[in-house]
Amino acid sequence: MIDVALLGIIRRWHIRDQIPLREIARRIGISRNTVRRYLRSEMTEPSYAERRIASGLDKYSLQLSGWLKAEASKPRKQWRSLKQIHADLKELGYEGSYDRVAAFARQWKAGQTEWVNSSSKRTA
Protein backbone atom coordinates (compact mmCIF):
# COMPACT_ATOMS: atom_id res chain seq x y z
CA MET A 1 0.00 0.00 0.00
CA ILE A 2 1.42 3.34 -1.05
CA ASP A 3 0.64 6.50 0.89
CA VAL A 4 1.00 10.14 -0.07
CA ALA A 5 4.38 10.54 1.64
CA LEU A 6 5.83 7.60 -0.28
CA LEU A 7 4.39 8.95 -3.51
CA GLY A 8 6.19 12.25 -2.84
CA ILE A 9 9.47 10.42 -2.24
CA ILE A 10 9.11 8.51 -5.51
CA ARG A 11 8.48 11.69 -7.46
CA ARG A 12 11.33 13.57 -5.78
CA TRP A 13 13.83 10.76 -6.40
CA HIS A 14 12.82 10.46 -10.03
CA ILE A 15 12.46 14.13 -10.99
CA ARG A 16 15.01 15.92 -8.82
CA ASP A 17 17.58 13.23 -8.08
CA GLN A 18 17.28 11.46 -11.50
CA ILE A 19 17.23 7.99 -9.88
CA PRO A 20 16.15 5.26 -12.33
CA LEU A 21 12.84 3.48 -11.84
CA ARG A 22 14.51 0.16 -11.15
CA GLU A 23 16.59 1.66 -8.33
CA ILE A 24 13.51 3.38 -6.81
CA ALA A 25 11.61 0.09 -6.93
CA ARG A 26 14.53 -1.74 -5.30
CA ARG A 27 14.88 0.84 -2.49
CA ILE A 28 11.18 0.90 -1.66
CA GLY A 29 10.49 -2.76 -2.26
CA ILE A 30 7.65 -2.41 -4.75
CA SER A 31 7.25 -3.36 -8.39
CA ARG A 32 8.94 -1.29 -11.09
CA ASN A 33 5.62 -1.17 -12.93
CA THR A 34 3.93 0.26 -9.84
CA VAL A 35 6.56 3.00 -9.65
CA ARG A 36 6.04 3.76 -13.34
CA ARG A 37 2.24 3.84 -12.95
CA TYR A 38 2.40 6.31 -10.06
CA LEU A 39 4.85 8.56 -11.89
CA ARG A 40 2.71 8.66 -15.05
CA SER A 41 -0.56 9.33 -13.28
CA GLU A 42 -1.61 12.82 -12.30
CA MET A 43 -3.20 11.75 -9.05
CA THR A 44 -1.96 13.21 -5.80
CA GLU A 45 -2.85 10.19 -3.68
CA PRO A 46 -3.56 6.57 -4.50
CA SER A 47 -7.08 5.18 -4.48
CA TYR A 48 -8.07 1.66 -3.65
CA ALA A 49 -11.22 -0.32 -4.34
CA GLU A 50 -13.57 -0.49 -1.39
CA ARG A 51 -13.67 -3.92 0.19
CA ARG A 52 -16.99 -5.58 0.73
CA ILE A 53 -16.73 -8.10 3.53
CA ALA A 54 -19.62 -10.52 3.93
CA SER A 55 -21.53 -10.03 7.14
CA GLY A 56 -23.11 -12.73 9.24
CA LEU A 57 -26.31 -10.75 8.97
CA ASP A 58 -26.48 -11.11 5.17
CA LYS A 59 -28.28 -14.46 5.43
CA TYR A 60 -30.99 -12.88 7.57
CA SER A 61 -31.31 -9.54 5.79
CA LEU A 62 -34.51 -10.43 3.90
CA GLN A 63 -36.14 -11.72 7.08
CA LEU A 64 -35.02 -8.67 9.03
CA SER A 65 -36.20 -6.29 6.30
CA GLY A 66 -39.59 -7.99 6.33
CA TRP A 67 -39.85 -7.65 10.09
CA LEU A 68 -38.85 -3.99 9.99
CA LYS A 69 -41.39 -3.31 7.26
CA ALA A 70 -44.12 -5.06 9.26
CA GLU A 71 -43.18 -3.11 12.40
CA ALA A 72 -43.27 0.18 10.50
CA SER A 73 -46.84 -0.47 9.39
CA LYS A 74 -48.02 -1.04 12.98
CA PRO A 75 -48.93 1.75 15.40
CA ARG A 76 -45.88 2.97 17.31
CA LYS A 77 -47.07 1.58 20.65
CA GLN A 78 -47.16 -1.93 19.20
CA TRP A 79 -43.63 -1.92 17.74
CA ARG A 80 -41.20 -4.57 18.92
CA SER A 81 -37.89 -3.20 20.10
CA LEU A 82 -34.69 -3.96 18.24
CA LYS A 83 -33.60 -6.04 21.23
CA GLN A 84 -36.65 -8.24 20.76
CA ILE A 85 -35.96 -8.51 17.03
CA HIS A 86 -32.32 -9.40 17.81
CA ALA A 87 -33.53 -12.13 20.19
CA ASP A 88 -35.79 -13.53 17.44
CA LEU A 89 -32.85 -13.57 15.03
CA LYS A 90 -30.80 -15.44 17.64
CA GLU A 91 -33.53 -18.10 17.74
CA LEU A 92 -33.17 -18.48 13.96
CA GLY A 93 -29.42 -19.09 14.36
CA TYR A 94 -27.92 -15.62 14.00
CA GLU A 95 -24.69 -15.43 16.00
CA GLY A 96 -23.86 -11.76 15.58
CA SER A 97 -24.19 -8.83 17.93
CA TYR A 98 -27.06 -6.49 18.63
CA ASP A 99 -24.99 -3.59 17.24
CA ARG A 100 -25.02 -5.09 13.72
CA VAL A 101 -28.80 -5.47 13.86
CA ALA A 102 -29.19 -1.87 15.07
CA ALA A 103 -26.87 -0.60 12.31
CA PHE A 104 -28.87 -2.55 9.72
CA ALA A 105 -32.12 -1.07 11.08
CA ARG A 106 -30.71 2.48 10.93
CA GLN A 107 -29.58 1.96 7.35
CA TRP A 108 -32.91 0.40 6.41
CA LYS A 109 -34.83 3.27 7.97
CA ALA A 110 -32.66 5.86 6.18
CA GLY A 111 -33.31 4.07 2.90
CA GLN A 112 -37.05 4.05 3.55
CA THR A 113 -37.20 7.77 4.37
CA GLU A 114 -35.09 8.54 1.29
CA TRP A 115 -37.46 6.47 -0.86
CA VAL A 116 -40.52 8.24 0.61
CA ASN A 117 -38.98 11.68 0.10
CA SER A 118 -38.01 10.95 -3.49
CA SER A 119 -41.45 9.52 -4.34
CA SER A 120 -43.23 12.51 -2.80
CA LYS A 121 -41.17 14.83 -5.00
CA ARG A 122 -42.30 12.98 -8.11
CA THR A 123 -46.01 13.32 -7.34
CA ALA A 124 -45.89 17.04 -6.61
VOBA-1610 file (N, C-alpha, C; in pm, whole numbers, padded with zeros to 5 digits, always signed):
BEGIN
Met+00085-00118+00000Met+00000+00000+00000Met+00089+00123+00000Ile+00064+00212-00091Ile+00142+00334-00105Ile+00065+00449-00043Asp+00131+00533+00034Asp+00064+00650+00089Asp+00120+00776+00022Val+00064+00889+00058Val+00100+01014-00007Val+00247+01050+00016Ala+00298+01022+00134Ala+00438+01054+00164Ala+00532+00972+00074Leu+00501+00845+00057Leu+00583+00760-00028Leu+00574+00802-00174Leu+00457+00845-00215Leu+00439+00895-00351Leu+00525+01019-00374Gly+00533+01106-00274Gly+00619+01225-00284Gly+00766+01188-00294Ile+00807+01088-00218Ile+00947+01042-00224Ile+00979+00987-00362Ile+00888+00908-00417Ile+00911+00851-00551Ile+00927+00962-00653Arg+00839+01059-00649Arg+00848+01169-00746Arg+00975+01252-00727Arg+01013+01278-00603Arg+01133+01357-00578Arg+01257+01284-00625Trp+01267+01154-00596Trp+01383+01076-00640Trp+01393+01073-00791His+01279+01059-00858His+01282+01046-01003His+01307+01180-01072Ile+01237+01284-01030Ile+01246+01413-01099Ile+01370+01491-01058Arg+01391+01508-00928Arg+01501+01592-00882Arg+01634+01518-00880Asp+01633+01396-00826Asp+01758+01323-00808Asp+01795+01235-00928Gln+01704+01223-01027Gln+01728+01146-01150Gln+01765+01000-01120Ile+01699+00939-01021Ile+01723+00799-00988Ile+01636+00714-01082Pro+01692+00610-01141Pro+01615+00526-01233Pro+01500+00452-01161Leu+01401+00416-01240Leu+01284+00348-01184Leu+01322+00218-01113Arg+01411+00144-01172Arg+01451+00016-01115Arg+01514+00034-00977Glu+01595+00139-00962Glu+01659+00166-00833Glu+01556+00211-00729Ile+01458+00294-00771Ile+01351+00338-00681Ile+01271+00217-00634Ala+01237+00128-00727Ala+01161+00009-00693Ala+01238-00080-00597Arg+01370-00092-00618Arg+01453-00174-00530Arg+01460-00114-00390Arg+01478+00018-00380Arg+01488+00084-00249Arg+01358+00073-00169Ile+01248+00088-00236Ile+01118+00090-00166Ile+01065-00051-00146Gly+01097-00139-00238Gly+01049-00276-00226Gly+00915-00299-00293Ile+00888-00222-00399Ile+00765-00241-00475Ile+00801-00268-00621Ser+00704-00302-00699Ser+00725-00336-00839Ser+00767-00213-00919Arg+00851-00236-01019Arg+00894-00129-01109Arg+00774-00074-01186Asn+00681-00162-01222Asn+00562-00117-01293Asn+00473-00029-01205Thr+00470-00057-01077Thr+00393+00026-00984Thr+00456+00165-00975Val+00587+00170-00967Val+00656+00300-00965Val+00624+00377-01092Arg+00632+00312-01206Arg+00604+00376-01334Arg+00460+00428-01339Arg+00365+00345-01292Arg+00224+00384-01295Arg+00200+00509-01210Tyr+00260+00515-01092Tyr+00240+00631-01006Tyr+00308+00756-01061Leu+00418+00740-01130Leu+00485+00856-01189Leu+00407+00910-01309Arg+00346+00822-01387Arg+00271+00866-01505Arg+00137+00928-01470Ser+00078+00883-01362Ser-00056+00933-01328Ser-00046+01073-01269Glu-00154+01145-01281Glu-00161+01282-01230Glu-00223+01289-01091Met-00253+01173-01034Met-00320+01175-00905Met-00223+01215-00794Thr-00279+01276-00691Thr-00196+01321-00580Thr-00191+01218-00469Glu-00289+01127-00465Glu-00285+01019-00368Glu-00349+00895-00430Pro-00302+00780-00391Pro-00356+00657-00450Pro-00497+00628-00403Ser-00572+00559-00486Ser-00708+00518-00448Ser-00716+00367-00458Tyr-00793+00310-00370Tyr-00807+00166-00365Tyr-00955+00130-00371Ala-00984+00015-00427Ala-01122-00032-00434Ala-01173-00060-00293Glu-01298-00027-00270Glu-01357-00049-00139Glu-01384-00198-00122Arg-01345-00251-00008Arg-01367-00392+00019Arg-01508-00413+00069Arg-01567-00520+00025Arg-01699-00558+00073Arg-01682-00691+00143Ile-01690-00689+00274Ile-01673-00810+00353Ile-01812-00863+00387Ala-01832-00990+00365Ala-01962-01052+00393Ala-01990-01047+00542Ser-02111-01012+00575Ser-02153-01003+00714Ser-02231-01128+00751Gly-02231-01160+00878Gly-02311-01273+00924Gly-02459-01244+00915Leu-02492-01117+00904Leu-02631-01075+00897Leu-02688-01086+00756Asp-02602-01105+00656Asp-02648-01111+00517Asp-02750-01222+00493Lys-02734-01335+00561Lys-02828-01446+00543Lys-02967-01411+00596Tyr-02972-01321+00692Tyr-03099-01288+00757Tyr-03153-01152+00714Ser-03092-01090+00615Ser-03131-00954+00579Ser-03273-00947+00523Leu-03314-01045+00443Leu-03451-01043+00390Leu-03553-01060+00502Gln-03525-01151+00594Gln-03614-01172+00708Gln-03622-01046+00794Leu-03506-00987+00819Leu-03502-00867+00903Leu-03571-00749+00834Ser-03552-00735+00704Ser-03620-00629+00630Ser-03772-00647+00636Gly-03816-00771+00623Gly-03959-00799+00633Gly-04014-00764+00769Trp-03941-00799+00873Trp-03985-00765+01009Trp-03990-00614+01029Leu-03888-00545+00982Leu-03885-00399+00999Leu-04000-00333+00922Lys-04029-00386+00805Lys-04139-00331+00726Lys-04273-00356+00797Ala-04289-00475+00853Ala-04412-00506+00926Ala-04425-00419+01050Glu-04315-00396+01119Glu-04318-00311+01240Glu-04351-00167+01204Ala-04303-00121+01090Ala-04327+00018+01050Ala-04473+00042+01017Ser-04543-00064+00974Ser-04684-00047+00939Ser-04775-00051+01061Lys-04723-00098+01175Lys-04802-00104+01298Lys-04803+00033+01367Pro-04899+00054+01457Pro-04893+00175+01540Pro-04768+00172+01629Arg-04715+00287+01659Arg-04588+00297+01731Arg-04588+00224+01865Lys-04699+00224+01935Lys-04707+00158+02065Lys-04693+00006+02054Gln-04721-00049+01938Gln-04716-00193+01920Gln-04585-00242+01859Trp-04491-00153+01833Trp-04363-00192+01774Trp-04284-00281+01870Arg-04216-00380+01813Arg-04120-00457+01892Arg-03990-00379+01895Ser-03917-00389+02003Ser-03789-00320+02010Ser-03685-00397+01928Leu-03576-00330+01899Leu-03469-00396+01824Leu-03407-00508+01907Lys-03411-00496+02038Lys-03360-00604+02123Lys-03446-00728+02108Gln-03576-00710+02096Gln-03665-00824+02076Gln-03642-00886+01938Ile-03624-00801+01838Ile-03596-00851+01703Ile-03463-00925+01701His-03362-00873+01772His-03232-00940+01781His-03248-01076+01847Ala-03330-01085+01951Ala-03353-01213+02019Ala-03420-01313+01923Asp-03514-01265+01842Asp-03579-01353+01744Asp-03480-01403+01639Leu-03389-01315+01599Leu-03285-01357+01503Leu-03194-01462+01566Lys-03164-01447+01693Lys-03080-01544+01764Lys-03147-01682+01762Glu-03280-01683+01777Glu-03353-01810+01774Glu-03344-01876+01636Leu-03331-01794+01532Leu-03317-01848+01396Leu-03175-01895+01366Gly-03080-01864+01456Gly-02942-01909+01436Gly-02841-01798+01413Tyr-02884-01674+01419Tyr-02792-01562+01400Tyr-02698-01555+01520Glu-02568-01544+01494Glu-02469-01543+01600Glu-02404-01407+01622Gly-02448-01307+01549Gly-02386-01176+01558Gly-02437-01093+01674Ser-02387-00971+01681Ser-02419-00883+01793Ser-02543-00798+01765Tyr-02592-00741+01871Tyr-02706-00649+01863Tyr-02668-00526+01781Asp-02544-00480+01793Asp-02499-00359+01724Asp-02515-00371+01572Arg-02487-00488+01517Arg-02502-00509+01372Arg-02648-00499+01332Val-02736-00554+01415Val-02880-00547+01386Val-02927-00402+01393Ala-02881-00328+01494Ala-02919-00187+01507Ala-02866-00105+01390Ala-02744-00132+01345Ala-02687-00060+01231Ala-02767-00091+01104Phe-02805-00216+01087Phe-02887-00255+00972Phe-03021-00181+00976Ala-03082-00175+01094Ala-03212-00107+01108Ala-03200+00042+01078Arg-03093+00105+01123Arg-03071+00248+01093Arg-03057+00269+00944Gln-02978+00184+00880Gln-02958+00196+00735Gln-03088+00170+00660Trp-03163+00072+00704Trp-03291+00040+00641Trp-03387+00157+00655Lys-03392+00215+00773Lys-03483+00327+00797Lys-03444+00448+00713Ala-03313+00474+00701Ala-03266+00586+00618Ala-03304+00563+00473Gly-03293+00440+00427Gly-03331+00407+00290Gly-03480+00424+00267Gln-03560+00390+00367Gln-03705+00405+00355Gln-03745+00552+00352Thr-03685+00635+00437Thr-03720+00777+00437Thr-03672+00844+00309Glu-03558+00799+00256Glu-03509+00854+00129Glu-03604+00817+00016Trp-03653+00693+00017Trp-03746+00647-00086Trp-03877+00724-00078Val-03928+00749+00043Val-04052+00824+00061Val-04035+00967+00015Asn-03923+01029+00052Asn-03898+01168+00010Asn-03886+01180-00140Ser-03818+01085-00204Ser-03801+01095-00349Ser-03934+01068-00420Ser-04017+00979-00368Ser-04145+00952-00434Ser-04243+01067-00414Ser-04235+01138-00300Ser-04323+01251-00280Ser-04285+01367-00371Lys-04159+01377-00407Lys-04117+01483-00500Lys-04171+01459-00639Arg-04183+01331-00677Arg-04230+01298-00811Arg-04379+01328-00828Thr-04458+01315-00722Thr-04601+01332-00734Thr-04643+01478-00725Ala-04553+01563-00680Ala-04589+01704-00661Ala-04600+01780-00789
//
